[in-house]
């Protein structure tokens, strides 16, 4: 229970932290390339999983 809550909180915080962008072949001087994927997609997935784990842990805690 407590481990689920801690893991969920950690994943939500990880999703909210500022991150870097991933470029195909790396950024080159003088050329600006679009990132491979929008940076919010990964954050949304990690945040959703973290929220699910967090809510599951809270549900188990209040159920017992």
C-alpha positions as a Python dict, from the first residue, in 0.01 Angstrom:
ca = {
    (1, 'X'): (0, 0, 0),
    (2, 'X'): (257, 254, 109),
    (3, 'X'): (493, 145, -169),
    (4, 'X'): (220, 201, -429),
    (5, 'X'): (151, 549, -294),
    (6, 'X'): (521, 638, -296),
    (7, 'X'): (568, 498, -648),
    (8, 'X'): (261, 686, -774),
    (9, 'X'): (381, 1013, -623),
    (10, 'X'): (726, 962, -770),
    (11, 'X'): (585, 898, -1120),
    (12, 'X'): (360, 1203, -1104),
    (13, 'X'): (651, 1423, -993),
    (14, 'X'): (867, 1270, -1267),
    (15, 'X'): (602, 1360, -1524),
    (16, 'X'): (591, 1721, -1401),
    (17, 'X'): (966, 1780, -1400),
    (18, 'X'): (1110, 1977, -1693),
    (19, 'X'): (1283, 1754, -1944),
    (20, 'X'): (1492, 1764, -2255),
    (21, 'X'): (1395, 1716, -2614),
    (22, 'X'): (1501, 1424, -2828),
    (23, 'X'): (1614, 1510, -3179),
    (24, 'X'): (1680, 1273, -3465),
    (25, 'X'): (2059, 1258, -3494),
    (26, 'X'): (2105, 1527, -3229),
    (27, 'X'): (2089, 1902, -3270),
    (28, 'X'): (2330, 2037, -3529),
    (29, 'X'): (2467, 2391, -3529),
    (30, 'X'): (2283, 2623, -3760),
    (31, 'X'): (1995, 2380, -3820),
    (32, 'X'): (1687, 2349, -3608),
    (33, 'X'): (1507, 2017, -3628),
    (34, 'X'): (1171, 1916, -3494),
    (35, 'X'): (1171, 1672, -3205),
    (36, 'X'): (1091, 1308, -3282),
    (37, 'X'): (772, 1326, -3077),
    (38, 'X'): (598, 1600, -2887),
    (39, 'X'): (743, 1613, -2535),
    (40, 'X'): (403, 1599, -2366),
    (41, 'X'): (311, 1249, -2489),
    (42, 'X'): (559, 1068, -2267),
    (43, 'X'): (478, 1293, -1974),
    (44, 'X'): (108, 1227, -2017),
    (45, 'X'): (159, 850, -2019),
    (46, 'X'): (392, 855, -1716),
    (47, 'X'): (158, 1091, -1530),
    (48, 'X'): (-145, 874, -1607),
    (49, 'X'): (26, 559, -1489),
    (50, 'X'): (149, 737, -1176),
    (51, 'X'): (-196, 873, -1101),
    (52, 'X'): (-347, 529, -1145),
    (53, 'X'): (-94, 367, -911),
    (54, 'X'): (-138, 647, -658),
    (55, 'X'): (-517, 621, -657),
    (56, 'X'): (-498, 242, -632),
    (57, 'X'): (-272, 271, -328),
    (58, 'X'): (-503, 524, -164),
    (59, 'X'): (-804, 303, -238),
    (60, 'X'): (-635, 6, -71),
    (61, 'X'): (-533, 221, 227),
    (62, 'X'): (-884, 353, 289),
    (63, 'X'): (-1049, 16, 219),
    (64, 'X'): (-863, -155, 506),
}
